[in-house]
Amino acid sequence: MMLLIMAWRNIWRNKARSMTLISSIALGLFAGVFVLAIYQGMLKSRIKTVIRDEISHIQIHHPLFRNDYEAIYTIPQPEKLQVRLQAINEIQQISARSVAEGMLATGTGSNGVEIRGVNPANEREVSNLDEKLVEGTYFNTGLKNQLLIGKKLANKMKLKLNHKVVLTFTDRDNNVISAAFRIKSIYQSTNTPLDERIVYVKRSELNPLLAIGSGAHEMALLLKNDESLDEVEKRLQKMYPQLSVQSWKELSPETEMSITTVNQFSIIIIVIIMLALAFGIVNTMLMAILERTRETGMMMALGMNKPKVFSVILLETVFLTLAGLPAGLLLAWGLSLYTGSYGINISSFAEEAMSSFGYASIIYPEFPFQYLSDVLLIVIITALLSSIFPAIKALSMPPVEALKK
Amino acid sequence: MKTVIDVHNISKIYNKETIPVYAISNLHLHVERGEFSALVGPSGSGKTTLLNLIGGLDKPDEGRIVINGINITQMSSNQLIDFRLHNIGFVFQSFNLVPVLTARENVEFIMQLQSIPKKQRDDRVFALFKEIGLEDKMDVRPSQLSGGQQQRVAVARALASKPQFVLADEPTANLDTKSASTLLDIMALLNRQENITFLFSTHDQRVIERARRVITLTDGRIISDTAVVDTSHKIEKKVS
């Protein structure tokens, strides 16, 4: 107990020096943790985009469909499947899609596209497609051959509303089919590569062209909550072994990989910050130890053994380091809370870059609670490591020499 | 009388590799329980070096030092730390109290190192502060005490561990006459009442006058060893 008291009071011998170090630790931690919060916000937003705008939680295909996107590989009896899936409590909404790889051609050029035939009502529930429209209206009921294209593709092909384009693709018998569609709406998501590639038509109009009857190539399943993903995926894989049931993690491995990478990168950032701070801690502790060489010698002369002297220095370093921790975390939490509500808008300088990687240009930082134990561990390890050199310095001098100082 | 300190033919040599300087040279000394002795001599005569050697803070290059029947010369530095904790009390010239601890904590700290239970610690701390006359200053920091008061707390700290003897290096050097006198009164009283052995190094005539044995060192050798039965009767033993 006395060692704790001594270590704590030693910190406050030179208040200005200790406060400078505590402030730098607090600021360093604040910066590190807030960067984590930004990454966390970006990742969460990216995952949300992947689930809500691009893939949904789970997709079901014919096992061979995703190899070459051939029209023949449809899900048998999709309506029956849809009814059965709808009965699963965890599933919120289902969109059955017909998909074809093809070309979009105008009088002046062409572009490779993925044509998605959708049921407009179901699709809006699964992918919020109607909310992404920047021009036109979402699939008018009375009109035939309506096409919904991305803004990026429209700009690239110089297309506007009501322009006519020709979609060319192969049907289930590998016949080349061309059909004219009229652009009735333009959408913009946070993922420009997808905006350039995916066009939407009504499934009821695409299926006859593909000669697949009432077939569908893809079932996109939106779950009620993210937590049930693994459980539902496993259950569906058991229920439909003849079909390919994949979660967004398998369908978008780059997103899963970026989560892992960012997690590791986040820890590296904290380690680098703490490593830089460790030099400050060592410096401060060395100054403190050198100032009390005589006192340390006196305590050893009186019978305080080396482990106890080391403990005081260690405790002092840990106290000094931990003193900056709450302030740093509190600052980071406060700013994360504020910016998490209002967002950090970086669209003025990074919208293009962000959207090309599928990230939104408004970031909503999220305090990384799950990293707190790691941060605490890193801080304590830093303190322990930082105390070693000053402690060695303090213990290296025999008491008789130290008492002469 | 029981021998507490038995210094047998010790030498301490500095600059052994270049020009050897004998800080202590073939020195013999016996100190018995209950002595109140002063080591005197000019600066550089080896007083502090001898105290450091007896206190296990330094090691002799030759000879051996036996404390209470235990040869401390061969002990490792860790063994010496533990030995000092349980056997030797120190009073330094410049008080050397821990500034971040209160007077009470400075004294109690030594007993904590000895793992003495709280109740016993509290009782002994109070008794010691009563003996040094600072019961009302127990909870103040050293910086709020005068030099004399700080040195009295240092004496209490030295006695807290119930040592075999107390080594005091120039204990009155930084004190005014009144404080020095009070300190000496306390130490003399503790010596008489509790039979605590004190060995001082000093230049201070006030200490020398109160000592019952005066050992004079010059160039690392004892040149005289005078036992004083009372202030009017000195028995001097010249040492060659």
Interface residues (C-beta under 8 A of the other chain):
Chain A: M1 M2 I5 M6 R9 N10 R13 R294 E295 M298 M299 M300 A301 L302 G303 M304 N305 K306 K308 P398 P399 V400 L403
Chain B: N52 G55 L57 D58 S77 N78 I81 D82 R84 L85 H86 F90 F92 N96 V98 P99 V100 L101 E105 E108 F109 I110 Q112 L113 Q114 R157 S161
